[in-house]
Amino acid sequence: MDWAGWALFGLVATAALTAAMITAQLVGLTRLDFPLVLGAFVTEDPDRARVVGFFLHLCAGQGFALGYAAAFALLDRADWWIGALFGIVHVGIALTVILPLLPGVHPRMASQRAGPASRAVLEPPGLFALNYGIQTPLVTAVVHVIYGACLGLLLQAR
């Protein structure tokens, strides 16, 4: 397995994906602020949560990059299009399973069933994270496909 490539390119691809998601949020393409969502697990302060969440996302991205690198090694092949296919699977699971389950474990996120007495500060993402805007699934899919394609280009299959 390409350990050196994983360590470097996993970090680069994750930083680029996170920066693209933050940029999309700042220009109004989505309301999803994933660093805030992750960081709010740890702290109530939104500014600190964004910083903590950025680093949590980098760590999670390294974990996913490790999975991509292992899959490339198992296939004995690494190509941009295989990485892009992995990115499609990755974002499909994230948008249909992981994000909709967050309200059940996130201490500061409302659930779909939360009433007016809820003290949660984060809105639940819903299926495909559509509660954060109609363009959110597309933006999220594009950046994850690019993430996978970059890893497919940069990692070796050894």
C-alpha positions as CSV (number, residue, x, y, z in Angstrom):
1,M,0.0,0.0,0.0
2,D,1.1,3.6,-0.7
3,W,1.7,4.7,2.9
4,A,3.6,7.9,2.0
5,G,1.0,8.8,-0.7
6,W,-1.8,8.2,1.8
7,A,-0.2,10.4,4.4
8,L,0.4,13.3,2.1
9,F,-2.3,13.1,-0.6
10,G,-5.0,12.1,1.8
11,L,-4.4,15.3,3.8
12,V,-4.2,17.4,0.6
13,A,-7.4,15.9,-0.9
14,T,-9.3,16.3,2.4
15,A,-8.1,19.9,2.9
16,A,-9.2,20.7,-0.7
17,L,-12.6,19.0,-0.2
18,T,-13.2,20.9,3.1
19,A,-12.1,24.2,1.6
20,A,-14.4,23.6,-1.4
21,M,-17.3,22.9,0.9
22,I,-16.6,25.9,3.0
23,T,-16.4,28.1,-0.1
24,A,-19.7,26.7,-1.4
25,Q,-21.3,27.5,1.9
26,L,-19.8,31.1,1.9
27,V,-21.0,31.8,-1.6
28,G,-24.5,30.6,-0.9
29,L,-24.6,27.3,-2.8
30,T,-25.4,25.4,0.4
31,R,-26.1,26.1,4.1
32,L,-24.2,23.0,5.2
33,D,-21.3,24.1,7.4
34,F,-19.8,20.7,8.0
35,P,-16.9,21.9,10.2
36,L,-19.5,23.6,12.4
37,V,-21.6,20.4,12.6
38,L,-18.6,18.2,13.5
39,G,-17.1,20.8,15.9
40,A,-20.4,21.3,17.7
41,F,-20.0,17.7,19.0
42,V,-17.1,19.1,21.1
43,T,-18.0,22.7,21.9
44,E,-21.0,25.0,22.0
45,D,-19.1,28.1,20.8
46,P,-19.7,28.3,17.0
47,D,-16.3,29.9,16.2
48,R,-14.4,27.3,18.1
49,A,-16.6,24.6,16.7
50,R,-15.6,25.5,13.2
51,V,-11.9,25.3,14.0
52,V,-12.3,22.0,15.9
53,G,-14.6,20.7,13.2
54,F,-12.1,21.5,10.4
55,F,-9.4,19.4,12.1
56,L,-11.9,16.6,12.8
57,H,-12.9,16.6,9.2
58,L,-9.2,16.4,8.2
59,C,-8.8,13.4,10.5
60,A,-12.0,11.7,9.1
61,G,-10.7,12.4,5.6
62,Q,-7.4,10.7,6.4
63,G,-9.4,7.7,7.5
64,F,-11.4,7.6,4.3
65,A,-8.2,8.1,2.2
66,L,-6.7,5.1,4.0
67,G,-9.8,3.1,2.8
68,Y,-9.3,4.4,-0.7
69,A,-5.6,3.5,-0.6
70,A,-6.4,0.0,0.7
71,A,-9.0,-0.5,-2.0
72,F,-6.6,0.6,-4.7
73,A,-4.0,-1.8,-3.3
74,L,-6.5,-4.7,-3.3
75,L,-7.5,-3.9,-6.8
76,D,-3.8,-3.5,-7.8
77,R,-4.9,-0.5,-9.7
78,A,-5.4,3.3,-9.0
79,D,-7.0,5.5,-11.7
80,W,-8.9,8.7,-11.5
81,W,-12.1,7.1,-12.6
82,I,-12.0,4.4,-10.0
83,G,-11.4,7.0,-7.4
84,A,-14.4,9.0,-8.7
85,L,-16.5,5.8,-8.5
86,F,-15.4,5.4,-4.9
87,G,-16.3,9.1,-4.3
88,I,-19.8,8.4,-5.6
89,V,-20.2,5.5,-3.2
90,H,-18.7,7.6,-0.4
91,V,-21.0,10.5,-0.9
92,G,-24.0,8.2,-1.4
93,I,-23.4,6.6,2.0
94,A,-22.8,10.0,3.6
95,L,-25.9,11.6,2.3
96,T,-28.3,8.7,2.8
97,V,-27.0,7.1,6.0
98,I,-24.5,9.1,8.0
99,L,-26.0,12.6,7.8
100,P,-29.6,11.5,8.4
101,L,-28.5,9.5,11.5
102,L,-26.6,12.5,13.0
103,P,-29.6,13.9,15.0
104,G,-29.8,10.7,16.9
105,V,-26.2,11.1,18.4
106,H,-25.4,14.8,18.0
107,P,-25.9,16.7,21.3
108,R,-26.7,20.0,19.6
109,M,-28.7,18.9,16.6
110,A,-32.5,18.9,16.5
111,S,-34.2,15.8,15.2
112,Q,-36.9,15.8,12.5
113,R,-39.4,15.3,15.4
114,A,-38.1,18.1,17.7
115,G,-40.8,20.4,18.8
116,P,-40.7,24.1,19.8
117,A,-39.2,23.2,23.2
118,S,-36.0,21.9,21.6
119,R,-32.9,23.7,22.7
120,A,-30.8,22.3,19.8
121,V,-28.9,24.9,17.8
122,L,-28.3,22.9,14.6
123,E,-30.9,22.0,12.1
124,P,-31.2,18.3,11.1
125,P,-29.8,17.6,7.6
126,G,-32.5,15.3,6.5
127,L,-32.2,12.9,3.6
128,F,-29.5,14.0,1.1
129,A,-28.9,17.0,3.4
130,L,-31.7,18.8,1.6
131,N,-32.6,20.8,4.7
132,Y,-29.4,22.7,4.1
133,G,-30.5,23.7,0.6
134,I,-31.6,22.2,-2.7
135,Q,-28.0,22.4,-4.2
136,T,-26.4,20.7,-1.2
137,P,-26.5,17.1,-2.6
138,L,-25.0,18.3,-5.9
139,V,-22.2,20.4,-4.2
140,T,-21.4,17.5,-1.8
141,A,-21.4,14.9,-4.6
142,V,-19.1,17.0,-6.8
143,V,-16.5,17.6,-4.1
144,H,-16.5,14.0,-3.1
145,V,-16.1,12.8,-6.7
146,I,-13.2,15.2,-7.1
147,Y,-11.7,14.0,-3.8
148,G,-11.8,10.4,-5.1
149,A,-10.5,11.3,-8.5
150,C,-7.6,13.1,-7.0
151,L,-6.7,10.2,-4.8
152,G,-7.0,7.9,-7.8
153,L,-4.6,10.1,-9.7
154,L,-2.1,10.6,-6.8
155,L,-2.0,7.3,-5.0
156,Q,-0.1,4.3,-6.2
157,A,-1.7,0.8,-6.2
158,R,1.2,-0.9,-4.6
